[in-house]
Amino acid sequence: MAIAKFDTVVLDCPDPGVLAAFYAGLLGGTPEVEEDWIDLRIPDGPKLAFQAAPGFVPPKWPAPDASQQFHLDVTVPDLDAAEREVLALGAKPLDTEDRARSFRVYADPAGHPFCLCAG
């Protein structure tokens, strides 16, 4: 028997509203604001939350001497179409040159890495 139930992934960031809007555009859902904290209930998925972190320093990718902390993998039906959309939302490409691979790596507006994966 499990001790706990997985509920939420929380991302530290400089501006919770900006990051919540980015992930709502990527994954769907409506941000729910509570002061310095925003919940994003993703349809048919876990919840993402965003909290203000003064002095936030984004992870480095790739950097063998610095942890990326975590990253999200999201599955998309068309990598090229999804890439255009996440770039329009404010993502930055980190590792997208190899077009034969089944994934591409980007940074969200706060610098957290995430992968678009062919699905």
Contacts in CASP RR format, 6 or more apart in sequence:
PFRMAT RR
TARGET T0000
AUTHOR 0000-0000-0000
METHOD contacts of the structure
MODEL  1
MAIAKFDTVVLDCPDPGVLAAFYAGLLGGTPEVEEDWIDLRIPDGPKLAF
QAAPGFVPPKWPAPDASQQFHLDVTVPDLDAAEREVLALGAKPLDTEDRA
RSFRVYADPAGHPFCLCAG
6 46 0 8 1.000
7 46 0 8 1.000
7 47 0 8 1.000
8 39 0 8 1.000
8 46 0 8 1.000
8 47 0 8 1.000
8 48 0 8 1.000
8 49 0 8 1.000
9 46 0 8 1.000
9 47 0 8 1.000
9 48 0 8 1.000
9 49 0 8 1.000
9 70 0 8 1.000
9 72 0 8 1.000
10 48 0 8 1.000
10 49 0 8 1.000
10 50 0 8 1.000
10 51 0 8 1.000
11 19 0 8 1.000
11 48 0 8 1.000
11 49 0 8 1.000
11 50 0 8 1.000
11 51 0 8 1.000
11 110 0 8 1.000
11 112 0 8 1.000
12 51 0 8 1.000
12 53 0 8 1.000
12 56 0 8 1.000
13 19 0 8 1.000
13 50 0 8 1.000
13 51 0 8 1.000
13 52 0 8 1.000
13 53 0 8 1.000
13 56 0 8 1.000
13 110 0 8 1.000
13 112 0 8 1.000
14 52 0 8 1.000
14 53 0 8 1.000
14 55 0 8 1.000
14 56 0 8 1.000
14 110 0 8 1.000
15 52 0 8 1.000
15 109 0 8 1.000
15 110 0 8 1.000
16 36 0 8 1.000
16 37 0 8 1.000
16 38 0 8 1.000
16 50 0 8 1.000
16 51 0 8 1.000
16 52 0 8 1.000
17 31 0 8 1.000
17 33 0 8 1.000
17 38 0 8 1.000
17 50 0 8 1.000
18 109 0 8 1.000
18 110 0 8 1.000
19 50 0 8 1.000
19 108 0 8 1.000
19 109 0 8 1.000
19 110 0 8 1.000
20 31 0 8 1.000
20 38 0 8 1.000
20 40 0 8 1.000
20 48 0 8 1.000
20 50 0 8 1.000
21 31 0 8 1.000
22 89 0 8 1.000
22 90 0 8 1.000
22 91 0 8 1.000
22 108 0 8 1.000
22 109 0 8 1.000
23 40 0 8 1.000
23 48 0 8 1.000
23 50 0 8 1.000
23 108 0 8 1.000
24 30 0 8 1.000
24 31 0 8 1.000
24 40 0 8 1.000
25 89 0 8 1.000
26 74 0 8 1.000
26 85 0 8 1.000
26 86 0 8 1.000
26 89 0 8 1.000
27 40 0 8 1.000
27 42 0 8 1.000
27 48 0 8 1.000
27 74 0 8 1.000
28 40 0 8 1.000
28 42 0 8 1.000
28 43 0 8 1.000
29 40 0 8 1.000
29 41 0 8 1.000
29 42 0 8 1.000
29 43 0 8 1.000
30 40 0 8 1.000
30 41 0 8 1.000
31 38 0 8 1.000
31 39 0 8 1.000
31 40 0 8 1.000
32 38 0 8 1.000
32 39 0 8 1.000
32 40 0 8 1.000
32 41 0 8 1.000
36 51 0 8 1.000
36 52 0 8 1.000
37 49 0 8 1.000
37 50 0 8 1.000
37 51 0 8 1.000
37 52 0 8 1.000
38 49 0 8 1.000
38 50 0 8 1.000
39 47 0 8 1.000
39 48 0 8 1.000
39 49 0 8 1.000
40 47 0 8 1.000
40 48 0 8 1.000
40 49 0 8 1.000
40 50 0 8 1.000
41 47 0 8 1.000
42 48 0 8 1.000
56 110 0 8 1.000
58 107 0 8 1.000
58 110 0 8 1.000
58 111 0 8 1.000
58 112 0 8 1.000
59 66 0 8 1.000
59 67 0 8 1.000
59 68 0 8 1.000
59 69 0 8 1.000
59 111 0 8 1.000
59 112 0 8 1.000
59 113 0 8 1.000
60 66 0 8 1.000
60 68 0 8 1.000
61 68 0 8 1.000
61 71 0 8 1.000
61 94 0 8 1.000
61 95 0 8 1.000
61 105 0 8 1.000
61 107 0 8 1.000
61 113 0 8 1.000
62 68 0 8 1.000
62 94 0 8 1.000
62 95 0 8 1.000
68 113 0 8 1.000
69 112 0 8 1.000
70 112 0 8 1.000
71 105 0 8 1.000
71 112 0 8 1.000
71 113 0 8 1.000
71 114 0 8 1.000
71 115 0 8 1.000
72 112 0 8 1.000
72 114 0 8 1.000
72 115 0 8 1.000
73 103 0 8 1.000
73 114 0 8 1.000
73 115 0 8 1.000
73 117 0 8 1.000
74 114 0 8 1.000
74 115 0 8 1.000
74 116 0 8 1.000
74 117 0 8 1.000
75 117 0 8 1.000
75 118 0 8 1.000
75 119 0 8 1.000
76 82 0 8 1.000
76 116 0 8 1.000
76 117 0 8 1.000
76 118 0 8 1.000
76 119 0 8 1.000
77 119 0 8 1.000
79 104 0 8 1.000
79 116 0 8 1.000
79 118 0 8 1.000
82 116 0 8 1.000
83 93 0 8 1.000
83 96 0 8 1.000
83 104 0 8 1.000
83 106 0 8 1.000
83 116 0 8 1.000
86 106 0 8 1.000
86 116 0 8 1.000
87 93 0 8 1.000
87 106 0 8 1.000
90 108 0 8 1.000
90 109 0 8 1.000
91 106 0 8 1.000
91 107 0 8 1.000
91 108 0 8 1.000
91 109 0 8 1.000
91 114 0 8 1.000
92 106 0 8 1.000
92 107 0 8 1.000
92 111 0 8 1.000
93 104 0 8 1.000
93 105 0 8 1.000
93 106 0 8 1.000
94 105 0 8 1.000
94 106 0 8 1.000
94 107 0 8 1.000
94 113 0 8 1.000
95 104 0 8 1.000
95 105 0 8 1.000
96 104 0 8 1.000
96 105 0 8 1.000
96 106 0 8 1.000
102 117 0 8 1.000
102 118 0 8 1.000
102 119 0 8 1.000
103 115 0 8 1.000
103 116 0 8 1.000
103 117 0 8 1.000
103 118 0 8 1.000
104 115 0 8 1.000
104 116 0 8 1.000
105 113 0 8 1.000
105 114 0 8 1.000
105 115 0 8 1.000
106 113 0 8 1.000
106 114 0 8 1.000
106 115 0 8 1.000
106 116 0 8 1.000
107 113 0 8 1.000
107 114 0 8 1.000
108 114 0 8 1.000
END
